[in-house]
Amino acid sequence: MRQLKSAEEIPGTYGLPFLGETLEIFRDLELYIWRRFHQYGLVFKTRVLGRKRAYLIGPDANRLVLVEQAENMSSRLGWYFLEPTFGNNILLQDGEEHRVTRRLVYPAFHGKAIATYFDTIKNIVEDFLKDWGESKTISLNSSFRQLTLRVATRLFLGSENESEVEQTSKWFTQLIDSSLALVKWDVPFTLYGRGQNARRKLVAFLNQAIAKRIEQGNLEQSKDVLGLLLAAVDEDGNKLNQAQVINEALLLLFAGHETTASLLSWVIFELGHRPEWRERLRKEQLAVVGNNPLTLSHLKQFPDLTNVLKEAERLYPPVYVYNRGVLKDIEYAGYRIPAGWFVTISPMLTHRLPELYTDPDRFDPDRFAPPREEDKKHPFGLIGFGGGSHSCLGMEFAQMEMKIVLSTLLRHYDWTVKPDYSTVTPYCKASKVKDTLEAYITVL
């Protein structure tokens, strides 16, 4: 019988008493796990605020956590710190509760529902980008966050006019800023207190919007996510109550704008240093769209653009780690990891493994085209949008939005980007560098 080693024998250190390595993790973000990965390899341990944690790196670890041992792990425990911000939602649910919520949310992000969002997104994007040629210099991440937040507040919160979009966006930004507060005192003079006050205002706005929708009726005919969540009923007659709809809307608002803005910023950064790829994508656009207005059917005819987005997902996954709490003992790499521990897997590190991707630090969208198709070497080798039962429901929505944005930019503008490409390495704090990216825009 194979003898398993104790989790205590996993390489790594626990750091300071109780605090562990918390301060270094918060300070260095992605850089922390890059360092530990290069120091210890595919499995290492740490401690964060008294909680012991094992990092498991690679596609087999991803499959173990996301599928094979998913029932023995808790997403709620893994993301517990997000509950004061977003409430109990699909990300923080496990087991049957999660399965029921997923069935109810699913229809709002697939099939004909997605098609109904196309015109709204296209109109917002075209209006937002129309003056970029006059601006000359664009701060990428902040601009894309404004754009994707505008789309998200319209489709997820049901904000119907410019003043509502601006107000709900402001409240939401205050809420997100407060999520990093170490002191969780709900009083007016603290960052956390201001965020919770903004949350209460968002909830009040949503309660009013929901009451208005219910009074209008015809929820099944809605052309936004809020209405479809209110209309959703599964085969067992389950419905989302009003508090659940609000919690899901708040989570979607965060995931639907922050991750999309991040990916768009990095795509523009990579293309800004590669005129040959910009030209290649423009030829694809011309062949498919010509001088006609962009339509939903066009988006399915852009294989090069699809592969560019995959490569951005690989190099710059918007969520660089996924966390779980261990409910029952699990085994991995010869170690027994006991209940009470936490485990973390990393899309960022998986996506840079040379056994999966040739020259993994190089921007090369053709790696996804036949016959190479490097993402098919392992079913859990590309997990920028998660996997298993907790895979991102909004992936198709995000892909559509990004293709609309990039198609519009490519057909109307050219650009270069700073900082210089050579200054951005896989070991930098990508989330910090992203905030400094600027594009120099010229009209075609």
C-alpha positions in Angstrom: 0.0 0.0 0.0 1.3 3.4 -1.0 2.4 5.5 1.9 1.3 9.2 1.6 3.3 12.0 3.1 1.7 14.5 5.5 0.8 17.9 4.1 3.2 19.3 6.7 6.0 17.9 4.5 5.0 19.9 1.5 7.8 22.3 0.5 7.4 25.9 1.7 7.2 28.0 4.8 4.4 29.2 7.1 5.9 32.6 7.7 5.0 34.6 10.8 2.8 33.3 13.6 -0.9 33.6 12.6 -0.2 36.2 9.8 1.9 33.7 7.9 2.9 35.2 4.6 -0.3 37.3 4.3 1.6 40.6 4.0 3.8 39.4 1.2 0.9 37.9 -0.7 -1.1 41.2 -0.5 1.9 43.3 -1.4 3.2 41.2 -4.3 0.1 39.5 -5.7 1.1 37.4 -8.7 4.8 37.9 -8.1 4.4 36.0 -4.8 3.4 32.7 -6.4 5.9 33.1 -9.3 8.6 33.3 -6.7 7.4 30.3 -4.7 6.8 28.3 -7.9 10.3 28.8 -9.0 11.6 28.1 -5.5 9.6 25.0 -4.7 8.0 23.6 -7.9 4.5 22.4 -8.6 3.4 21.9 -5.0 4.1 24.3 -2.1 2.5 25.4 1.1 2.0 28.7 3.1 -0.2 30.1 5.8 -2.6 33.1 5.4 -4.3 34.6 8.5 -3.9 31.4 10.4 -5.1 29.2 7.5 -2.8 26.6 6.1 -2.8 26.5 2.3 -1.4 24.2 -0.4 -0.7 25.5 -3.9 -1.2 22.8 -6.5 0.1 23.8 -10.0 -0.6 22.2 -13.4 -3.4 20.7 -15.4 -3.7 17.5 -13.3 -4.1 19.7 -10.2 -6.7 21.7 -12.0 -8.7 18.6 -12.9 -8.4 17.3 -9.4 -9.8 20.5 -7.8 -12.3 21.5 -10.4 -13.8 18.0 -11.2 -12.4 14.9 -9.6 -12.5 16.1 -5.9 -14.9 19.0 -6.4 -17.5 17.5 -4.0 -14.8 17.3 -1.3 -14.0 21.0 -1.5 -15.9 24.2 -0.9 -16.0 27.3 -3.1 -17.8 29.1 -0.3 -14.8 28.6 2.1 -12.3 29.4 -0.7 -13.9 32.8 -1.4 -15.4 33.5 2.0 -13.9 37.0 2.1 -16.1 38.1 -0.8 -19.4 37.5 0.9 -19.6 41.0 2.7 -19.2 42.6 -0.8 -21.5 40.4 -3.0 -23.6 38.4 -0.6 -24.4 34.7 -1.0 -24.2 34.0 -4.7 -23.3 31.3 -7.2 -19.5 31.7 -6.6 -20.0 31.1 -2.9 -22.3 28.1 -3.2 -21.6 24.4 -3.1 -23.5 21.2 -3.8 -27.2 21.2 -4.5 -27.6 24.9 -3.7 -25.0 25.7 -6.4 -26.6 23.3 -8.9 -30.0 24.9 -8.5 -28.7 28.5 -8.8 -26.6 27.5 -11.9 -29.7 26.0 -13.6 -31.6 29.3 -13.0 -28.8 31.6 -14.1 -27.7 29.6 -17.2 -30.5 30.7 -19.6 -29.6 34.3 -19.2 -26.1 33.7 -20.8 -26.8 31.2 -23.5 -28.8 30.6 -26.7 -31.1 33.3 -27.9 -30.6 35.4 -24.7 -27.1 36.2 -25.8 -28.4 37.3 -29.2 -30.7 39.8 -27.6 -27.8 41.6 -26.0 -25.8 42.2 -29.2 -27.4 45.4 -30.3 -27.3 47.0 -26.8 -23.6 46.2 -26.5 -22.7 47.3 -30.0 -24.5 50.6 -29.6 -22.7 51.3 -26.3 -19.3 50.3 -27.7 -19.7 52.4 -30.8 -20.8 55.5 -28.8 -17.9 55.0 -26.4 -15.2 54.6 -29.0 -16.4 57.3 -31.5 -14.2 60.0 -30.0 -11.0 58.0 -29.4 -9.3 59.4 -32.5 -9.6 62.9 -31.0 -8.1 61.8 -27.6 -4.8 60.6 -29.1 -3.7 59.0 -25.8 -6.0 56.5 -24.0 -5.4 55.0 -20.6 -6.4 51.4 -21.4 -7.5 49.8 -18.2 -9.4 52.7 -16.8 -11.1 53.4 -20.2 -12.1 49.8 -20.7 -13.3 49.6 -17.2 -15.6 52.5 -17.9 -16.8 50.9 -21.1 -17.4 47.4 -19.7 -19.0 48.9 -16.5 -21.4 50.9 -18.7 -22.4 47.6 -20.5 -22.7 45.7 -17.3 -24.8 48.3 -15.5 -27.2 48.4 -18.5 -27.6 44.7 -18.9 -27.1 43.4 -15.3 -28.6 46.1 -13.2 -31.2 47.3 -15.7 -29.9 50.9 -15.6 -31.8 52.7 -18.4 -30.4 56.2 -18.8 -27.0 57.9 -18.5 -27.5 59.4 -15.1 -28.5 56.0 -13.6 -25.5 54.3 -15.2 -23.1 57.0 -13.8 -24.7 56.8 -10.3 -24.8 53.0 -10.1 -21.2 52.8 -11.5 -20.0 55.2 -8.8 -21.6 53.2 -6.0 -20.2 50.0 -7.4 -16.7 51.4 -7.6 -16.9 52.4 -3.9 -18.1 48.9 -3.1 -15.2 47.2 -4.9 -12.6 49.6 -3.4 -13.8 48.6 0.0 -13.4 44.9 -0.5 -9.7 45.2 0.2 -10.2 46.9 3.5 -8.5 45.0 6.3 -10.6 46.6 9.0 -14.2 45.5 8.6 -16.0 48.1 10.6 -19.3 49.3 9.1 -19.1 52.9 10.2 -19.0 56.0 8.0 -15.4 57.0 8.5 -13.9 53.7 7.3 -13.3 52.5 3.8 -15.3 49.4 4.5 -18.2 51.5 6.0 -18.3 53.7 2.9 -18.4 50.6 0.7 -21.2 49.0 2.7 -23.2 52.2 2.4 -22.7 52.1 -1.4 -23.9 48.5 -1.3 -27.1 49.5 0.5 -27.8 52.1 -2.1 -27.2 49.6 -4.9 -29.6 47.2 -3.3 -32.2 49.9 -2.9 -31.8 50.8 -6.6 -32.2 47.2 -7.6 -35.2 46.6 -5.4 -36.9 49.6 -7.2 -35.8 48.3 -10.6 -37.1 44.8 -9.8 -40.5 46.2 -8.6 -40.8 48.2 -11.8 -40.0 45.1 -13.9 -42.5 42.9 -12.1 -45.2 45.6 -12.5 -44.5 45.8 -16.3 -44.7 42.0 -16.7 -43.5 40.0 -19.7 -40.2 39.2 -17.9 -39.6 36.3 -20.3 -39.3 38.8 -23.2 -36.6 40.8 -21.4 -33.5 41.9 -23.3 -31.3 42.2 -20.3 -29.9 39.8 -17.7 -31.9 41.3 -14.8 -35.2 40.6 -16.4 -34.3 37.0 -17.3 -33.1 36.2 -13.8 -36.4 37.4 -12.5 -38.2 35.2 -15.0 -36.1 32.1 -14.5 -37.9 28.9 -13.3 -36.3 25.4 -13.5 -38.1 22.1 -14.2 -38.7 21.6 -10.4 -40.4 25.0 -10.1 -37.4 26.7 -8.3 -37.1 30.4 -8.7 -34.6 33.0 -7.5 -36.0 35.2 -4.7 -35.4 38.9 -4.8 -32.4 38.8 -2.5 -30.8 36.1 -4.7 -31.4 38.1 -7.9 -29.7 41.1 -6.3 -26.7 39.1 -5.1 -26.2 37.5 -8.5 -26.5 40.9 -10.2 -23.8 42.4 -8.0 -21.4 39.5 -8.7 -22.1 39.6 -12.4 -21.5 43.3 -12.4 -18.0 42.7 -10.9 -17.1 39.7 -13.0 -18.7 41.1 -16.2 -16.7 44.3 -16.2 -13.4 43.8 -14.3 -12.3 40.6 -16.1 -13.3 41.8 -19.5 -11.6 45.1 -19.1 -8.4 43.4 -18.0 -8.3 41.0 -21.0 -9.1 43.9 -23.4 -6.3 45.9 -22.0 -3.8 43.1 -22.5 -5.0 42.3 -26.1 -4.5 46.0 -27.1 -1.1 45.9 -25.4 0.0 42.9 -27.3 -1.4 44.0 -30.6 0.0 47.5 -30.1 3.5 46.0 -30.4 2.7 43.8 -33.4 1.6 45.7 -36.6 1.7 42.4 -38.5 -1.1 41.0 -36.3 -3.1 44.2 -36.5 -2.9 44.0 -40.3 -3.8 40.3 -40.3 -6.9 40.9 -38.2 -8.0 43.9 -40.3 -7.8 41.6 -43.4 -10.0 39.1 -41.6 -12.4 41.9 -40.7 -12.6 43.2 -44.3 -13.1 39.7 -45.7 -16.0 38.9 -43.3 -17.6 42.3 -42.7 -16.5 44.5 -45.6 -18.1 47.9 -45.4 -21.3 46.5 -43.8 -22.5 47.0 -40.2 -21.2 44.4 -37.8 -23.7 41.7 -37.0 -23.8 38.8 -34.5 -23.3 36.2 -37.3 -20.0 37.9 -38.2 -18.5 37.2 -34.8 -18.4 33.5 -35.5 -16.3 34.0 -38.6 -13.2 35.5 -37.0 -10.8 32.5 -36.3 -7.8 34.7 -36.0 -9.5 37.1 -33.6 -10.8 34.1 -31.5 -7.2 32.8 -31.2 -5.9 36.2 -30.2 -8.4 36.3 -27.4 -7.4 32.8 -26.3 -3.8 33.8 -26.3 -4.6 36.8 -24.1 -6.6 34.5 -21.8 -3.5 32.2 -21.6 -0.9 34.9 -21.0 -3.0 37.2 -18.8 -5.8 35.2 -17.1 -8.1 37.8 -15.4 -8.3 35.6 -12.3 -4.8 34.3 -11.6 -5.8 31.8 -8.8 -8.8 29.8 -7.7 -9.3 29.0 -4.1 -11.1 26.1 -2.3 -11.6 25.0 1.3 -10.9 21.3 1.9 -14.0 19.5 3.4 -12.6 15.9 3.3 -9.1 14.7 3.0 -7.7 14.6 -0.5 -4.6 13.2 -2.1 -2.2 14.8 -4.6 1.4 14.3 -5.7 2.0 11.8 -2.8 0.6 14.1 -0.1 -2.5 13.8 2.0 -4.1 17.3 2.4 -6.5 17.2 5.3 -9.9 18.7 5.9 -9.5 22.2 7.2 -6.7 23.2 4.8 -7.2 25.4 1.8 -6.0 24.6 -1.7 -5.2 27.1 -4.5 -4.7 26.3 -8.2 -3.3 28.9 -10.7 -4.3 29.5 -14.3 -1.4 31.9 -14.6 1.2 29.3 -13.8 -0.5 26.5 -15.6 -0.6 28.5 -18.8 3.1 29.2 -18.8 4.2 25.5 -18.4 6.5 24.5 -21.4 5.2 21.0 -21.3 1.8 22.4 -22.4 2.8 25.4 -24.5 5.7 25.9 -26.9 7.8 28.9 -25.9 5.2 29.8 -23.3 6.2 33.4 -22.6 5.8 34.3 -26.3 2.6 35.8 -27.8 1.6 33.3 -30.5 -2.1 33.0 -31.2 -1.4 30.5 -34.0 -0.6 27.9 -31.2 -4.4 27.5 -31.0 -5.0 27.0 -34.8 -4.9 23.6 -36.5 -2.8 21.5 -36.6 -1.0 22.7 -33.4 -4.0 23.3 -31.1 -1.8 23.3 -28.0 -4.8 23.9 -25.7 -6.0 20.4 -26.5 -3.0 18.7 -25.1 -4.8 18.5 -21.7 -8.5 19.3 -21.1 -7.5 21.5 -18.1 -4.5 23.2 -19.7 -6.4 26.4 -20.5 -8.6 27.5 -17.6 -8.8 31.3 -17.8 -12.6 31.0 -17.4 -12.5 28.1 -14.9 -13.7 24.6 -15.4 -16.0 21.9 -14.0 -19.3 22.9 -12.3 -17.9 26.3 -11.4 -16.8 27.3 -14.9 -17.7 30.9 -15.9 -21.3 31.1 -17.1 -20.6 34.5 -18.7 -17.7 33.3 -21.0 -19.8 33.5 -24.1 -21.1 37.0 -23.1 -17.5 38.2 -22.5 -16.3 36.7 -25.8 -19.1 38.5 -27.7 -18.4 41.8 -25.9 -14.6 41.7 -26.5 -15.1 40.8 -30.2 -17.4 43.7 -30.7 -14.9 46.1 -29.1 -11.9 44.8 -31.0 -13.8 44.6 -34.3 -14.8 48.2 -33.9 -11.3 49.4 -33.0 -9.6 47.4 -35.8 -11.9 48.9 -38.5 -11.5 52.5 -37.4 -8.2 53.0 -35.5 -4.6 52.0 -35.4 -2.5 52.3 -32.2 0.8 51.8 -30.5 1.2 51.2 -26.7 3.5 52.0 -23.9 5.3 50.9 -21.7 7.6 49.1 -24.1 6.9 45.4 -24.5 10.3 44.4 -23.1 9.5 45.9 -19.7 6.6 43.5 -19.1 7.8 40.0 -18.1 5.8 37.0 -16.7 7.4 37.8 -13.3 6.1 41.3 -13.0 3.0 42.3 -11.0 0.7 42.2 -14.1 -2.3 43.7 -12.2 -0.1 46.7 -11.4 1.5 47.1 -14.8 -1.9 46.9 -16.4 -3.0 50.2 -14.8 -0.1 52.0 -16.6 -0.8 50.9 -20.1 -1.5 53.7 -22.6 -2.4 53.5 -26.2 -1.6 56.2 -28.9 -4.6 56.2 -31.2 -4.7 57.2 -34.9 -7.7 57.2 -37.1 -7.5 54.9 -40.2 
